[in-house]
Amino acid sequence: MHLNKNTAGKAVYRALGSIAFLAAARTVWMVTTDPDNPEGKRRLLTPTKQNVLIDPLGLAFSVIDAM
């Protein structure tokens, strides 16, 4: 799903379309740019909603051009 432009409030409510898609899932992950490096290629994969994870951790990765 894509996000709307409203940056206030919880991230789970920024999804375009019906909130029912997110409510039905046990875990929702979001990929965002790194706020510490917004101009770079570093991305963050973070859990936005979870009800089965005990201690959720995120993952950082970089996008690299193959060509």
PDB file of N, H, CA, C and O in Angstrom:
ATOM      1  N   MET A   1       0.837  -1.175   0.000  1.00  0.00           N
ATOM      2  CA  MET A   1       0.000   0.000   0.000  1.00  0.00           C
ATOM      3  C   MET A   1       0.883   1.239   0.000  1.00  0.00           C
ATOM      4  O   MET A   1       2.029   1.199   0.448  1.00  0.00           O
ATOM      5  N   HIS A   2       0.356   2.304  -0.491  1.00  0.00           N
ATOM      6  H   HIS A   2      -0.575   2.337  -0.854  1.00  0.00           H
ATOM      7  CA  HIS A   2       1.047   3.579  -0.460  1.00  0.00           C
ATOM      8  C   HIS A   2       0.536   4.397   0.715  1.00  0.00           C
ATOM      9  O   HIS A   2      -0.548   4.142   1.238  1.00  0.00           O
ATOM     10  N   LEU A   3       1.326   5.380   1.122  1.00  0.00           N
ATOM     11  H   LEU A   3       2.207   5.587   0.697  1.00  0.00           H
ATOM     12  CA  LEU A   3       0.964   6.233   2.249  1.00  0.00           C
ATOM     13  C   LEU A   3       0.411   7.562   1.764  1.00  0.00           C
ATOM     14  O   LEU A   3       0.773   8.042   0.690  1.00  0.00           O
ATOM     15  N   ASN A   4      -0.467   8.153   2.560  1.00  0.00           N
ATOM     16  H   ASN A   4      -0.762   7.763   3.432  1.00  0.00           H
ATOM     17  CA  ASN A   4      -0.933   9.503   2.246  1.00  0.00           C
ATOM     18  C   ASN A   4       0.088  10.519   2.752  1.00  0.00           C
ATOM     19  O   ASN A   4       1.092  10.133   3.351  1.00  0.00           O
ATOM     20  N   LYS A   5      -0.146  11.784   2.525  1.00  0.00           N
ATOM     21  H   LYS A   5      -0.962  12.098   2.038  1.00  0.00           H
ATOM     22  CA  LYS A   5       0.832  12.824   2.868  1.00  0.00           C
ATOM     23  C   LYS A   5       0.703  13.340   4.293  1.00  0.00           C
ATOM     24  O   LYS A   5       1.501  14.177   4.715  1.00  0.00           O
ATOM     25  N   ASN A   6      -0.276  12.864   5.037  1.00  0.00           N
ATOM     26  H   ASN A   6      -0.924  12.185   4.694  1.00  0.00           H
ATOM     27  CA  ASN A   6      -0.476  13.305   6.416  1.00  0.00           C
ATOM     28  C   ASN A   6       0.598  12.698   7.311  1.00  0.00           C
ATOM     29  O   ASN A   6       0.588  11.487   7.533  1.00  0.00           O
ATOM     30  N   THR A   7       1.515  13.493   7.825  1.00  0.00           N
ATOM     31  H   THR A   7       1.523  14.477   7.644  1.00  0.00           H
ATOM     32  CA  THR A   7       2.602  12.984   8.648  1.00  0.00           C
ATOM     33  C   THR A   7       2.271  12.997  10.133  1.00  0.00           C
ATOM     34  O   THR A   7       3.069  12.524  10.942  1.00  0.00           O
ATOM     35  N   ALA A   8       1.117  13.527  10.509  1.00  0.00           N
ATOM     36  H   ALA A   8       0.468  13.912   9.852  1.00  0.00           H
ATOM     37  CA  ALA A   8       0.718  13.539  11.915  1.00  0.00           C
ATOM     38  C   ALA A   8      -0.001  12.239  12.252  1.00  0.00           C
ATOM     39  O   ALA A   8      -0.678  11.664  11.400  1.00  0.00           O
ATOM     40  N   GLY A   9       0.140  11.789  13.454  1.00  0.00           N
ATOM     41  H   GLY A   9       0.691  12.257  14.146  1.00  0.00           H
ATOM     42  CA  GLY A   9      -0.556  10.582  13.890  1.00  0.00           C
ATOM     43  C   GLY A   9       0.235   9.318  13.650  1.00  0.00           C
ATOM     44  O   GLY A   9       1.400   9.362  13.253  1.00  0.00           O
ATOM     45  N   LYS A  10      -0.401   8.201  13.892  1.00  0.00           N
ATOM     46  H   LYS A  10      -1.347   8.165  14.214  1.00  0.00           H
ATOM     47  CA  LYS A  10       0.241   6.895  13.764  1.00  0.00           C
ATOM     48  C   LYS A  10       0.417   6.501  12.305  1.00  0.00           C
ATOM     49  O   LYS A  10      -0.403   6.836  11.450  1.00  0.00           O
ATOM     50  N   ALA A  11       1.497   5.787  12.040  1.00  0.00           N
ATOM     51  H   ALA A  11       2.163   5.515  12.735  1.00  0.00           H
ATOM     52  CA  ALA A  11       1.811   5.377  10.672  1.00  0.00           C
ATOM     53  C   ALA A  11       0.772   4.420  10.108  1.00  0.00           C
ATOM     54  O   ALA A  11       0.536   4.418   8.900  1.00  0.00           O
ATOM     55  N   VAL A  12       0.155   3.618  10.940  1.00  0.00           N
ATOM     56  H   VAL A  12       0.347   3.619  11.922  1.00  0.00           H
ATOM     57  CA  VAL A  12      -0.824   2.644  10.458  1.00  0.00           C
ATOM     58  C   VAL A  12      -2.042   3.338   9.845  1.00  0.00           C
ATOM     59  O   VAL A  12      -2.725   2.742   9.012  1.00  0.00           O
ATOM     60  N   TYR A  13      -2.325   4.564  10.228  1.00  0.00           N
ATOM     61  H   TYR A  13      -1.770   5.048  10.905  1.00  0.00           H
ATOM     62  CA  TYR A  13      -3.464   5.307   9.684  1.00  0.00           C
ATOM     63  C   TYR A  13      -3.104   6.102   8.432  1.00  0.00           C
ATOM     64  O   TYR A  13      -3.963   6.784   7.873  1.00  0.00           O
ATOM     65  N   ARG A  14      -1.860   6.030   7.985  1.00  0.00           N
ATOM     66  H   ARG A  14      -1.162   5.477   8.439  1.00  0.00           H
ATOM     67  CA  ARG A  14      -1.439   6.745   6.784  1.00  0.00           C
ATOM     68  C   ARG A  14      -1.654   5.940   5.514  1.00  0.00           C
ATOM     69  O   ARG A  14      -1.478   6.474   4.418  1.00  0.00           O
ATOM     70  N   ALA A  15      -2.024   4.684   5.625  1.00  0.00           N
ATOM     71  H   ALA A  15      -2.167   4.250   6.514  1.00  0.00           H
ATOM     72  CA  ALA A  15      -2.203   3.836   4.445  1.00  0.00           C
ATOM     73  C   ALA A  15      -3.404   4.293   3.638  1.00  0.00           C
ATOM     74  O   ALA A  15      -4.468   4.578   4.189  1.00  0.00           O
ATOM     75  N   LEU A  16      -3.224   4.360   2.328  1.00  0.00           N
ATOM     76  H   LEU A  16      -2.361   4.129   1.880  1.00  0.00           H
ATOM     77  CA  LEU A  16      -4.333   4.701   1.440  1.00  0.00           C
ATOM     78  C   LEU A  16      -5.259   3.505   1.295  1.00  0.00           C
ATOM     79  O   LEU A  16      -4.805   2.361   1.289  1.00  0.00           O
ATOM     80  N   GLY A  17      -6.517   3.759   1.184  1.00  0.00           N
ATOM     81  H   GLY A  17      -6.886   4.689   1.189  1.00  0.00           H
ATOM     82  CA  GLY A  17      -7.491   2.685   1.058  1.00  0.00           C
ATOM     83  C   GLY A  17      -8.072   2.323   2.410  1.00  0.00           C
ATOM     84  O   GLY A  17      -8.016   3.107   3.358  1.00  0.00           O
ATOM     85  N   SER A  18      -8.620   1.149   2.486  1.00  0.00           N
ATOM     86  H   SER A  18      -8.666   0.512   1.717  1.00  0.00           H
ATOM     87  CA  SER A  18      -9.304   0.714   3.697  1.00  0.00           C
ATOM     88  C   SER A  18      -8.321   0.291   4.779  1.00  0.00           C
ATOM     89  O   SER A  18      -7.334  -0.385   4.489  1.00  0.00           O
ATOM     90  N   ILE A  19      -8.579   0.681   6.016  1.00  0.00           N
ATOM     91  H   ILE A  19      -9.381   1.231   6.251  1.00  0.00           H
ATOM     92  CA  ILE A  19      -7.769   0.268   7.160  1.00  0.00           C
ATOM     93  C   ILE A  19      -7.979  -1.223   7.444  1.00  0.00           C
ATOM     94  O   ILE A  19      -7.202  -1.826   8.183  1.00  0.00           O
ATOM     95  N   ALA A  20      -9.026  -1.819   6.860  1.00  0.00           N
ATOM     96  H   ALA A  20      -9.657  -1.329   6.259  1.00  0.00           H
ATOM     97  CA  ALA A  20      -9.322  -3.234   7.096  1.00  0.00           C
ATOM     98  C   ALA A  20      -8.193  -4.144   6.615  1.00  0.00           C
ATOM     99  O   ALA A  20      -7.968  -5.200   7.205  1.00  0.00           O
ATOM    100  N   PHE A  21      -7.477  -3.756   5.555  1.00  0.00           N
ATOM    101  H   PHE A  21      -7.660  -2.898   5.076  1.00  0.00           H
ATOM    102  CA  PHE A  21      -6.367  -4.566   5.077  1.00  0.00           C
ATOM    103  C   PHE A  21      -5.264  -4.645   6.133  1.00  0.00           C
ATOM    104  O   PHE A  21      -4.678  -5.707   6.339  1.00  0.00           O
ATOM    105  N   LEU A  22      -4.985  -3.538   6.792  1.00  0.00           N
ATOM    106  H   LEU A  22      -5.462  -2.675   6.624  1.00  0.00           H
ATOM    107  CA  LEU A  22      -3.962  -3.532   7.838  1.00  0.00           C
ATOM    108  C   LEU A  22      -4.472  -4.194   9.104  1.00  0.00           C
ATOM    109  O   LEU A  22      -3.701  -4.854   9.802  1.00  0.00           O
ATOM    110  N   ALA A  23      -5.739  -4.037   9.416  1.00  0.00           N
ATOM    111  H   ALA A  23      -6.364  -3.501   8.849  1.00  0.00           H
ATOM    112  CA  ALA A  23      -6.301  -4.622  10.627  1.00  0.00           C
ATOM    113  C   ALA A  23      -6.331  -6.145  10.548  1.00  0.00           C
ATOM    114  O   ALA A  23      -6.211  -6.816  11.573  1.00  0.00           O
ATOM    115  N   ALA A  24      -6.487  -6.693   9.364  1.00  0.00           N
ATOM    116  H   ALA A  24      -6.585  -6.148   8.531  1.00  0.00           H
ATOM    117  CA  ALA A  24      -6.559  -8.141   9.202  1.00  0.00           C
ATOM    118  C   ALA A  24      -5.190  -8.807   9.346  1.00  0.00           C
ATOM    119  O   ALA A  24      -5.107  -9.986   9.690  1.00  0.00           O
ATOM    120  N   ALA A  25      -4.130  -8.064   9.086  1.00  0.00           N
ATOM    121  H   ALA A  25      -4.197  -7.106   8.806  1.00  0.00           H
ATOM    122  CA  ALA A  25      -2.779  -8.634   9.136  1.00  0.00           C
ATOM    123  C   ALA A  25      -2.270  -8.717  10.572  1.00  0.00           C
ATOM    124  O   ALA A  25      -2.595  -7.866  11.399  1.00  0.00           O
ATOM    125  N   ARG A  26      -1.481  -9.729  10.861  1.00  0.00           N
ATOM    126  H   ARG A  26      -1.218 -10.421  10.189  1.00  0.00           H
ATOM    127  CA  ARG A  26      -0.863  -9.843  12.182  1.00  0.00           C
ATOM    128  C   ARG A  26       0.331  -8.910  12.318  1.00  0.00           C
ATOM    129  O   ARG A  26       0.587  -8.371  13.395  1.00  0.00           O
ATOM    130  N   THR A  27       1.054  -8.724  11.232  1.00  0.00           N
ATOM    131  H   THR A  27       0.846  -9.163  10.357  1.00  0.00           H
ATOM    132  CA  THR A  27       2.220  -7.841  11.248  1.00  0.00           C
ATOM    133  C   THR A  27       2.222  -7.021   9.965  1.00  0.00           C
ATOM    134  O   THR A  27       1.976  -7.546   8.879  1.00  0.00           O
ATOM    135  N   VAL A  28       2.502  -5.730  10.103  1.00  0.00           N
ATOM    136  H   VAL A  28       2.702  -5.304  10.986  1.00  0.00           H
ATOM    137  CA  VAL A  28       2.606  -4.826   8.955  1.00  0.00           C
ATOM    138  C   VAL A  28       3.985  -4.182   9.025  1.00  0.00           C
ATOM    139  O   VAL A  28       4.360  -3.605  10.046  1.00  0.00           O
ATOM    140  N   TRP A  29       4.734  -4.284   7.935  1.00  0.00           N
ATOM    141  H   TRP A  29       4.430  -4.752   7.106  1.00  0.00           H
ATOM    142  CA  TRP A  29       6.074  -3.704   7.852  1.00  0.00           C
ATOM    143  C   TRP A  29       6.042  -2.499   6.924  1.00  0.00           C
ATOM    144  O   TRP A  29       5.284  -2.469   5.955  1.00  0.00           O
ATOM    145  N   MET A  30       6.870  -1.511   7.228  1.00  0.00           N
ATOM    146  H   MET A  30       7.486  -1.535   8.015  1.00  0.00           H
ATOM    147  CA  MET A  30       6.924  -0.302   6.406  1.00  0.00           C
ATOM    148  C   MET A  30       8.379  -0.025   6.007  1.00  0.00           C
ATOM    149  O   MET A  30       9.290  -0.114   6.831  1.00  0.00           O
ATOM    150  N   VAL A  31       8.576   0.310   4.741  1.00  0.00           N
ATOM    151  H   VAL A  31       7.837   0.382   4.072  1.00  0.00           H
ATOM    152  CA  VAL A  31       9.889   0.709   4.246  1.00  0.00           C
ATOM    153  C   VAL A  31       9.880   2.220   4.093  1.00  0.00           C
ATOM    154  O   VAL A  31       9.029   2.775   3.398  1.00  0.00           O
ATOM    155  N   THR A  32      10.831   2.886   4.744  1.00  0.00           N
ATOM    156  H   THR A  32      11.522   2.435   5.309  1.00  0.00           H
ATOM    157  CA  THR A  32      10.937   4.340   4.693  1.00  0.00           C
ATOM    158  C   THR A  32      12.390   4.738   4.467  1.00  0.00           C
ATOM    159  O   THR A  32      13.302   3.930   4.647  1.00  0.00           O
ATOM    160  N   THR A  33      12.594   5.980   4.073  1.00  0.00           N
ATOM    161  H   THR A  33      11.854   6.636   3.926  1.00  0.00           H
ATOM    162  CA  THR A  33      13.961   6.491   4.000  1.00  0.00           C
ATOM    163  C   THR A  33      14.466   6.742   5.411  1.00  0.00           C
ATOM    164  O   THR A  33      13.681   6.963   6.333  1.00  0.00           O
ATOM    165  N   ASP A  34      15.765   6.706   5.570  1.00  0.00           N
ATOM    166  H   ASP A  34      16.403   6.527   4.821  1.00  0.00           H
ATOM    167  CA  ASP A  34      16.372   6.942   6.877  1.00  0.00           C
ATOM    168  C   ASP A  34      16.262   8.425   7.210  1.00  0.00           C
ATOM    169  O   ASP A  34      16.783   9.249   6.458  1.00  0.00           O
ATOM    170  N   PRO A  35      15.599   8.800   8.314  1.00  0.00           N
ATOM    171  CA  PRO A  35      15.467  10.219   8.645  1.00  0.00           C
ATOM    172  C   PRO A  35      16.793  10.886   8.979  1.00  0.00           C
ATOM    173  O   PRO A  35      16.903  12.110   8.901  1.00  0.00           O
ATOM    174  N   ASP A  36      17.808  10.095   9.351  1.00  0.00           N
ATOM    175  H   ASP A  36      17.718   9.101   9.414  1.00  0.00           H
ATOM    176  CA  ASP A  36      19.131  10.661   9.613  1.00  0.00           C
ATOM    177  C   ASP A  36      19.893  10.947   8.332  1.00  0.00           C
ATOM    178  O   ASP A  36      20.855  11.716   8.340  1.00  0.00           O
ATOM    179  N   ASN A  37      19.473  10.332   7.226  1.00  0.00           N
ATOM    180  H   ASN A  37      18.693   9.707   7.220  1.00  0.00           H
ATOM    181  CA  ASN A  37      20.140  10.511   5.944  1.00  0.00           C
ATOM    182  C   ASN A  37      19.092  10.520   4.829  1.00  0.00           C
ATOM    183  O   ASN A  37      19.044   9.583   4.031  1.00  0.00           O
ATOM    184  N   PRO A  38      18.246  11.566   4.755  1.00  0.00           N
ATOM    185  CA  PRO A  38      17.147  11.568   3.779  1.00  0.00           C
ATOM    186  C   PRO A  38      17.598  11.651   2.321  1.00  0.00           C
ATOM    187  O   PRO A  38      16.842  11.253   1.434  1.00  0.00           O
ATOM    188  N   GLU A  39      18.779  12.144   2.049  1.00  0.00           N
ATOM    189  H   GLU A  39      19.392  12.467   2.770  1.00  0.00           H
ATOM    190  CA  GLU A  39      19.265  12.268   0.675  1.00  0.00           C
ATOM    191  C   GLU A  39      19.988  11.019   0.199  1.00  0.00           C
ATOM    192  O   GLU A  39      20.248  10.873  -0.995  1.00  0.00           O
ATOM    193  N   GLY A  40      20.314  10.120   1.112  1.00  0.00           N
ATOM    194  H   GLY A  40      20.103  10.238   2.083  1.00  0.00           H
ATOM    195  CA  GLY A  40      21.051   8.908   0.755  1.00  0.00           C
ATOM    196  C   GLY A  40      20.151   7.791   0.277  1.00  0.00           C
ATOM    197  O   GLY A  40      18.954   7.992   0.071  1.00  0.00           O
ATOM    198  N   LYS A  41      20.727   6.610   0.102  1.00  0.00           N
ATOM    199  H   LYS A  41      21.700   6.446   0.270  1.00  0.00           H
ATOM    200  CA  LYS A  41      19.995   5.457  -0.400  1.00  0.00           C
ATOM    201  C   LYS A  41      19.668   4.459   0.710  1.00  0.00           C
ATOM    202  O   LYS A  41      19.203   3.355   0.429  1.00  0.00           O
ATOM    203  N   ARG A  42      19.905   4.833   1.957  1.00  0.00           N
ATOM    204  H   ARG A  42      20.284   5.730   2.186  1.00  0.00           H
ATOM    205  CA  ARG A  42      19.624   3.950   3.091  1.00  0.00           C
ATOM    206  C   ARG A  42      18.129   3.931   3.372  1.00  0.00           C
ATOM    207  O   ARG A  42      17.485   4.980   3.401  1.00  0.00           O
ATOM    208  N   ARG A  43      17.573   2.734   3.580  1.00  0.00           N
ATOM    209  H   ARG A  43      18.095   1.881   3.556  1.00  0.00           H
ATOM    210  CA  ARG A  43      16.159   2.545   3.877  1.00  0.00           C
ATOM    211  C   ARG A  43      16.011   1.794   5.195  1.00  0.00           C
ATOM    212  O   ARG A  43      16.920   1.078   5.616  1.00  0.00           O
ATOM    213  N   LEU A  44      14.872   1.961   5.835  1.00  0.00           N
ATOM    214  H   LEU A  44      14.134   2.542   5.493  1.00  0.00           H
ATOM    215  CA  LEU A  44      14.568   1.267   7.081  1.00  0.00           C
ATOM    216  C   LEU A  44      13.325   0.409   6.883  1.00  0.00           C
ATOM    217  O   LEU A  44      12.314   0.877   6.360  1.00  0.00           O
ATOM    218  N   LEU A  45      13.405  -0.833   7.300  1.00  0.00           N
ATOM    219  H   LEU A  45      14.226  -1.214   7.725  1.00  0.00           H
ATOM    220  CA  LEU A  45      12.273  -1.747   7.304  1.00  0.00           C
ATOM    221  C   LEU A  45      11.871  -1.918   8.760  1.00  0.00           C
ATOM    222  O   LEU A  45      12.585  -2.558   9.532  1.00  0.00           O
ATOM    223  N   THR A  46      10.729  -1.349   9.139  1.00  0.00           N
ATOM    224  H   THR A  46      10.149  -0.829   8.512  1.00  0.00           H
ATOM    225  CA  THR A  46      10.315  -1.348  10.539  1.00  0.00           C
ATOM    226  C   THR A  46       8.893  -1.886  10.681  1.00  0.00           C
ATOM    227  O   THR A  46       8.052  -1.672   9.808  1.00  0.00           O
ATOM    228  N   PRO A  47       8.630  -2.583  11.784  1.00  0.00           N
ATOM    229  CA  PRO A  47       7.268  -3.052  12.018  1.00  0.00           C
ATOM    230  C   PRO A  47       6.369  -1.886  12.419  1.00  0.00           C
ATOM    231  O   PRO A  47       6.683  -1.147  13.352  1.00  0.00           O
ATOM    232  N   THR A  48       5.266  -1.724  11.722  1.00  0.00           N
ATOM    233  H   THR A  48       5.011  -2.324  10.963  1.00  0.00           H
ATOM    234  CA  THR A  48       4.321  -0.648  11.997  1.00  0.00           C
ATOM    235  C   THR A  48       3.212  -1.136  12.915  1.00  0.00           C
ATOM    236  O   THR A  48       2.767  -0.416  13.809  1.00  0.00           O
ATOM    237  N   LYS A  49       2.777  -2.355  12.686  1.00  0.00           N
ATOM    238  H   LYS A  49       3.139  -2.940  11.960  1.00  0.00           H
ATOM    239  CA  LYS A  49       1.751  -2.969  13.528  1.00  0.00           C
ATOM    240  C   LYS A  49       2.151  -4.417  13.755  1.00  0.00           C
ATOM    241  O   LYS A  49       2.528  -5.116  12.814  1.00  0.00           O
ATOM    242  N   GLN A  50       2.071  -4.862  14.989  1.00  0.00           N
ATOM    243  H   GLN A  50       1.765  -4.294  15.753  1.00  0.00           H
ATOM    244  CA  GLN A  50       2.381  -6.252  15.266  1.00  0.00           C
ATOM    245  C   GLN A  50       1.585  -6.717  16.484  1.00  0.00           C
ATOM    246  O   GLN A  50       1.376  -5.964  17.435  1.00  0.00           O
ATOM    247  N   ASN A  51       1.149  -7.968  16.430  1.00  0.00           N
ATOM    248  H   ASN A  51       1.318  -8.579  15.657  1.00  0.00           H
ATOM    249  CA  ASN A  51       0.522  -8.553  17.598  1.00  0.00           C
ATOM    250  C   ASN A  51       1.021  -9.967  17.844  1.00  0.00           C
ATOM    251  O   ASN A  51       0.446 -10.689  18.659  1.00  0.00           O
ATOM    252  N   VAL A  52       2.073 -10.374  17.159  1.00  0.00           N
ATOM    253  H   VAL A  52       2.540  -9.788  16.497  1.00  0.00           H
ATOM    254  CA  VAL A  52       2.671 -11.676  17.396  1.00  0.00           C
ATOM    255  C   VAL A  52       4.165 -11.573  17.711  1.00  0.00           C
ATOM    256  O   VAL A  52       4.778 -12.574  18.083  1.00  0.00           O
ATOM    257  N   LEU A  53       4.751 -10.417  17.575  1.00  0.00           N
ATOM    258  H   LEU A  53       4.254  -9.604  17.272  1.00  0.00           H
ATOM    259  CA  LEU A  53       6.173 -10.245  17.847  1.00  0.00           C
ATOM    260  C   LEU A  53       6.390  -9.854  19.307  1.00  0.00           C
ATOM    261  O   LEU A  53       5.674  -9.005  19.838  1.00  0.00           O
ATOM    262  N   ILE A  54       7.365 -10.465  19.948  1.00  0.00           N
ATOM    263  H   ILE A  54       7.947 -11.154  19.517  1.00  0.00           H
ATOM    264  CA  ILE A  54       7.643 -10.143  21.342  1.00  0.00           C
ATOM    265  C   ILE A  54       8.462  -8.860  21.428  1.00  0.00           C
ATOM    266  O   ILE A  54       8.077  -7.925  22.131  1.00  0.00           O
ATOM    267  N   ASP A  55       9.573  -8.809  20.729  1.00  0.00           N
ATOM    268  H   ASP A  55       9.885  -9.569  20.158  1.00  0.00           H
ATOM    269  CA  ASP A  55      10.444  -7.634  20.734  1.00  0.00           C
ATOM    270  C   ASP A  55      10.794  -7.309  19.286  1.00  0.00           C
ATOM    271  O   ASP A  55      11.833  -7.747  18.793  1.00  0.00           O
ATOM    272  N   PRO A  56       9.942  -6.546  18.596  1.00  0.00           N
ATOM    273  CA  PRO A  56      10.179  -6.320  17.165  1.00  0.00           C
ATOM    274  C   PRO A  56      11.417  -5.467  16.908  1.00  0.00           C
ATOM    275  O   PRO A  56      11.640  -4.452  17.568  1.00  0.00           O
ATOM    276  N   LEU A  57      12.201  -5.893  15.953  1.00  0.00           N
ATOM    277  H   LEU A  57      12.020  -6.718  15.417  1.00  0.00           H
ATOM    278  CA  LEU A  57      13.387  -5.159  15.527  1.00  0.00           C
ATOM    279  C   LEU A  57      13.228  -4.767  14.070  1.00  0.00           C
ATOM    280  O   LEU A  57      12.528  -5.431  13.307  1.00  0.00           O
ATOM    281  N   GLY A  58      13.876  -3.695  13.700  1.00  0.00           N
ATOM    282  H   GLY A  58      14.445  -3.155  14.321  1.00  0.00           H
ATOM    283  CA  GLY A  58      13.865  -3.258  12.314  1.00  0.00           C
ATOM    284  C   GLY A  58      15.124  -3.698  11.602  1.00  0.00           C
ATOM    285  O   GLY A  58      16.006  -4.326  12.187  1.00  0.00           O
ATOM    286  N   LEU A  59      15.190  -3.358  10.336  1.00  0.00           N
ATOM    287  H   LEU A  59      14.473  -2.848   9.861  1.00  0.00           H
ATOM    288  CA  LEU A  59      16.330  -3.706   9.505  1.00  0.00           C
ATOM    289  C   LEU A  59      16.683  -2.493   8.657  1.00  0.00           C
ATOM    290  O   LEU A  59      15.793  -1.849   8.101  1.00  0.00           O
ATOM    291  N   ALA A  60      17.955  -2.178   8.551  1.00  0.00           N
ATOM    292  H   ALA A  60      18.677  -2.701   9.002  1.00  0.00           H
ATOM    293  CA  ALA A  60      18.423  -1.091   7.696  1.00  0.00           C
ATOM    294  C   ALA A  60      19.136  -1.705   6.490  1.00  0.00           C
ATOM    295  O   ALA A  60      19.889  -2.669   6.628  1.00  0.00           O
ATOM    296  N   PHE A  61      18.891  -1.138   5.308  1.00  0.00           N
ATOM    297  H   PHE A  61      18.279  -0.355   5.195  1.00  0.00           H
ATOM    298  CA  PHE A  61      19.562  -1.608   4.107  1.00  0.00           C
ATOM    299  C   PHE A  61      19.764  -0.450   3.169  1.00  0.00           C
ATOM    300  O   PHE A  61      19.157   0.607   3.339  1.00  0.00           O
ATOM    301  N   SER A  62      20.619  -0.639   2.170  1.00  0.00           N
ATOM    302  H   SER A  62      21.112  -1.498   2.032  1.00  0.00           H
ATOM    303  CA  SER A  62      20.896   0.398   1.186  1.00  0.00           C
ATOM    304  C   SER A  62      20.514  -0.094  -0.204  1.00  0.00           C
ATOM    305  O   SER A  62      20.684  -1.267  -0.537  1.00  0.00           O
ATOM    306  N   VAL A  63      20.003   0.814  -0.989  1.00  0.00           N
ATOM    307  H   VAL A  63      19.865   1.767  -0.717  1.00  0.00           H
ATOM    308  CA  VAL A  63      19.654   0.522  -2.370  1.00  0.00           C
ATOM    309  C   VAL A  63      20.862   0.867  -3.236  1.00  0.00           C
ATOM    310  O   VAL A  63      21.352   1.996  -3.212  1.00  0.00           O
ATOM    311  N   ILE A  64      21.337  -0.114  -3.998  1.00  0.00           N
ATOM    312  H   ILE A  64      20.939  -1.031  -4.018  1.00  0.00           H
ATOM    313  CA  ILE A  64      22.535   0.075  -4.815  1.00  0.00           C
ATOM    314  C   ILE A  64      22.160  -0.175  -6.277  1.00  0.00           C
ATOM    315  O   ILE A  64      21.515  -1.172  -6.601  1.00  0.00           O
ATOM    316  N   ASP A  65      22.568   0.734  -7.143  1.00  0.00           N
ATOM    317  H   ASP A  65      23.092   1.544  -6.879  1.00  0.00           H
ATOM    318  CA  ASP A  65      22.313   0.567  -8.563  1.00  0.00           C
ATOM    319  C   ASP A  65      23.200  -0.568  -9.094  1.00  0.00           C
ATOM    320  O   ASP A  65      24.403  -0.602  -8.835  1.00  0.00           O
ATOM    321  N   ALA A  66      22.593  -1.483  -9.830  1.00  0.00           N
ATOM    322  H   ALA A  66      21.616  -1.456 -10.040  1.00  0.00           H
ATOM    323  CA  ALA A  66      23.343  -2.630 -10.367  1.00  0.00           C
ATOM    324  C   ALA A  66      24.031  -2.275 -11.678  1.00  0.00           C
ATOM    325  O   ALA A  66      24.946  -2.979 -12.105  1.00  0.00           O
ATOM    326  N   MET A  67      23.611  -1.208 -12.312  1.00  0.00           N
ATOM    327  H   MET A  67      22.868  -0.635 -11.965  1.00  0.00           H
ATOM    328  CA  MET A  67      24.189  -0.870 -13.611  1.00  0.00           C
ATOM    329  C   MET A  67      25.038   0.356 -13.517  1.00  0.00           C
ATOM    330  O   MET A  67      25.608   0.791 -14.519  1.00  0.00           O
TER     331      MET A  67
END
